Amino acid sequence: MDLVRLPLVRLYLFVLCSLPLFHWAHRFRFTLYDGLQIKHLNEVIFVGCYGGAIVGTAVAGYLLWTI
């Protein structure tokens, strides 16, 4: 548990949590566009996918900050 208190380890864990969230958002967005053919909902899909990734990143940052 003491290792998590190091700033470099926290930064690494933050990046390790946030990059997969944005990767998921990008892949899911284009799955909805191409797979389900709902390109007319461009703004809603964009805000939903990347907004979810931003919220998840903020939660990860908060949890890492409070450890």
N, C-alpha and C positions, 0 to 999 in steps of 0.2 A: 504494500500500500504506500510505502514511502517513495517508491519510484514515480508514482503518479503525481506527486507534489512538485516534481521538477518541471520548470517551464518548458523546456524543449520537448519533454515527453507529452505534456499537455498539448502543445502545438501539433505534434505528430498525431496524437489521437484525434484532435479536432479535424485535421486534414483527412485522416483515415475515415472519419464519420461523414464529412461533408461531400467529398468527391463521389462516393457511390450514390448519394442522394441526388446529386445533379446529373449523374450518368443515368440513373433510373428515370428522372424527369424527362431527359432528352429522348431516351428510347421509348418511353410510354407515350410521349407526345406524338412521335412519328408513327407509332403503332396505331394510335387513334386516327391520325390523318390518313395513312395508307391502308391500314387493315379494315377499319370501319367506314372509311370514306366520309368522314364528318369534317371536311375542311371549312365548311361554312361557320363552324364554331371556333374559329382560330383564336380569338381573344380569350374566350372562356377556358379553352384547353391550356393555353399558354399560362394564364394566371393560376389555374388549378395545379398544373404540374410544377412549375417553377416556384410558385408560392408555397406549395407543400415542401419543396426542397429547402426553401429559405427558412420556413418555420422549423423544420427538422434540424437544420444547421444551428439555428438560434437555441433550440432546446439542448442540443449537444454541447454548444458553447457554455450555456448556463450551467449544465451539470458538471462540466469539466472545471468551470470557475469555482463552483461551490464545494468541490472535493477538498 
